[in-house]
Amino acid sequence: MLMACTSAPGIIYEISGTFGSIVVEESATGMRTQRFARNGARQSVVKLGDPDHIELSYARTMMAGLALSGSSGRMLVLGLGGGSLPMFLRRNYPDAVIDVVEIDPDVVVVAKRFFGVIEDDRLHIHIADARRFVENSVSGIYDLILVDAFGANHAPAHLTTQEFMRSLYKIVSSDGVVVGNLWRRAYNPDYDSMVLTYKSVFNQSILLDVTGDVNSIIIALPANTPINRERFAVAAGNLERKLRLRFDLETLVRNAYQPISALELKGSILLDKDVKAAP
């Protein structure tokens, strides 16, 4: 059921779709926000016509992963939202092919209609379950994988297990990077277990705490080359200058960098047999 809504301040559109509500808000300054429930967490914030603008702190922090990717021929984004991440990649990596996987067809419709998402020969949107898409992908095909698939309140459980991480490891290139968006401990009882599960599969994992938000970003690499704070920050600074970013990515990495070895993780590795296997 589709409905235009004008009764609540700022809401310009609302849909009750297959997987729940999708709410579109517009501010007085023209910024558009997507939520999966009224008063729910912001899934995307987009400045129409300006894909270089990244509003949300967690999305800026996810871009740090680009600094550690050895190449940028093919990219995969799991979860479309309002499309701020794939549209930024499309704008700044004109030679890259970007695959986006979104399970909810209504999210795709809303992203195109209200958030300026463009699908073309460089950006392909696949309406599919992310787990199945990853498992059916070719080994080593992606240089960058962004895992940003969320429902209204949590990440789908079948996208958190060791079996899924092994599938990600299989399809990322040897010098590529997987970047995952996690809600922190206070909002996510499985946080420690999710971090340990990434760490159990990838040869190197780094956490970045998102300033002023509820997220942490995990950077997972198949490569063994050690990445410390300084090396990561320098690489981020180089990327910042190359792309002429509007935010200070080098300082962001210096401040957010958190070695996993310094944490006292008390969870356990998540396995398919212990969680719901499919949405």
MOMOVEN-V421493 format. One record per residue. PSI is psi as a letter, one per 40 degrees, with the letter a starting at -180 (NA if undefined). OMEGA is omega in radians with two decimals (NA if undefined). BURIAL is I if it has 9 or more other C-alpha atoms within 8 Angstrom, else O. Layout:
# MOMOVEN-V421493
PSI:OMEGA:BURIAL  PSI:OMEGA:BURIAL
This chain:
# MOMOVEN-V421493
h:3.13:O  i:3.07:O  h:2.98:O  h:-3.05:O  h:3.07:I  e:-3.06:I  d:-3.13:O  h:-3.11:O  h:3.05:O  d:-3.10:O  h:-3.14:I  e:3.14:I  i:3.08:I  h:3.13:I  h:3.00:I  g:-2.98:I  a:-3.05:I  d:-3.03:O  e:3.13:O  a:-3.05:O  i:2.95:I  h:-3.07:I  h:3.09:I  h:3.10:I  i:3.04:I  h:-3.14:I  i:3.12:O  d:3.13:O  e:3.09:O  e:3.08:O  h:3.14:I  h:-3.09:I  h:3.04:I  h:3.03:I  i:3.08:I  e:3.01:I  i:3.05:I  h:-3.09:O  e:3.07:O  i:3.13:O  i:3.07:I  h:3.10:I  d:3.12:I  i:2.95:I  h:-3.00:I  h:2.96:I  h:-3.00:I  h:3.11:I  e:-3.09:O  g:-3.09:O  e:3.08:I  e:-3.13:I  h:3.05:I  h:-3.00:I  d:-3.00:O  h:-3.10:O  d:-3.10:I  d:-3.14:I  d:3.06:I  d:-3.10:I  d:3.09:I  d:-3.12:I  e:3.09:O  d:3.12:I  d:3.11:I  d:-3.10:I  e:-3.09:I  e:3.12:I  h:-3.10:I  d:3.12:O  i:-3.05:O  f:-3.11:I  d:-3.12:I  h:-3.06:I  i:3.14:I  h:3.08:I  h:3.12:I  h:-3.05:I  h:-3.08:I  d:-3.04:I  b:3.08:I  e:3.01:I  e:-3.09:I  d:-3.11:I  d:3.13:O  d:3.14:I  d:3.03:I  d:3.12:I  d:3.13:I  d:-3.14:I  d:-2.97:I  e:3.12:O  g:-3.02:O  e:3.13:O  e:-3.09:O  i:2.95:I  h:-3.03:I  h:3.03:I  h:3.09:I  h:3.14:I  h:-3.14:I  h:-3.07:I  d:-3.01:I  h:3.14:I  d:3.12:O  d:3.07:I  d:3.14:I  d:3.14:I  d:-3.11:O  d:-3.13:I  d:3.13:I  d:-3.05:I  d:-2.99:O  e:-3.05:O  e:3.03:I  f:3.12:I  h:-3.11:I  h:3.02:O  h:-3.10:O  a:-3.08:O  e:3.11:O  d:-3.14:I  h:-3.08:I  h:3.10:I  h:-3.13:I  h:3.07:O  h:-3.01:I  i:2.98:I  h:-3.05:I  d:-3.13:I  d:-3.12:I  d:3.13:O  d:-3.13:I  d:-3.10:I  d:-3.13:O  e:-3.11:O  i:-3.10:O  i:3.13:O  h:3.02:O  e:-3.00:I  d:-3.00:I  h:3.08:I  d:3.12:I  h:3.05:I  h:3.07:I  h:3.14:I  h:-3.05:I  f:-3.09:I  h:-3.13:I  i:2.87:I  a:-3.12:O  d:-3.00:I  e:-3.07:O  i:3.03:O  i:3.08:I  h:-3.01:I  d:-3.09:I  e:3.04:I  e:-3.13:I  e:-2.97:I  i:3.11:I  d:3.12:I  d:3.09:O  d:3.12:I  d:3.10:I  d:3.08:I  d:3.06:I  d:3.14:I  d:-3.11:I  d:-2.99:O  e:3.09:I  i:-3.14:I  i:-3.05:I  d:3.08:O  f:-3.14:I  a:-3.07:I  i:3.02:I  h:-3.10:I  h:-3.10:I  h:3.08:I  h:-3.13:I  i:2.92:I  i:-3.03:I  i:-3.06:I  d:-3.06:I  d:-3.08:O  e:-3.00:O  h:-3.10:I  e:-3.14:O  e:-3.06:O  d:-3.11:I  d:-3.12:I  d:3.12:I  d:3.10:I  d:3.13:I  d:-3.14:I  d:3.01:I  d:-3.06:I  d:-3.12:I  e:-3.06:O  d:-3.04:I  i:-3.08:I  d:3.12:I  h:3.12:I  i:-3.12:I  i:3.06:I  i:3.00:I  h:3.08:I  h:-3.11:I  h:-3.12:I  h:3.04:O  f:3.14:O  a:-3.07:O  e:-3.00:O  i:2.80:I  i:3.10:I  h:3.08:I  h:3.11:I  h:-3.07:I  h:-3.06:I  h:3.00:I  d:-3.10:I  i:-3.13:I  e:-3.08:O  h:-3.07:O  h:3.10:O  h:3.08:O  i:-3.09:O  d:-3.06:I  d:-3.13:O  d:3.13:O  d:-3.11:I  d:3.12:I  d:3.11:I  d:3.11:I  d:3.10:I  d:3.09:I  d:3.11:I  d:3.12:I  d:-3.14:I  d:-3.13:O  d:-3.10:O  e:-3.08:O  f:-3.12:O  i:-3.13:I  e:3.10:O  i:-3.03:O  g:-3.08:I  d:3.13:I  d:3.12:I  d:3.10:O  d:-3.12:I  d:3.13:I  d:-3.08:I  d:-3.02:O  e:-3.03:I  h:-3.13:I  h:3.10:I  h:3.14:O  d:-3.14:O  d:-3.12:O  e:-3.10:O  i:3.01:O  g:-3.08:O  h:-3.03:O  e:-3.14:O  a:3.08:I  i:-3.11:O  h:-3.12:I  h:-3.12:I  i:3.14:I  d:-3.07:I  e:-3.09:O  e:-3.10:O  i:3.07:I  h:-2.96:I  e:-3.07:O  i:-3.13:O  NA:NA:O
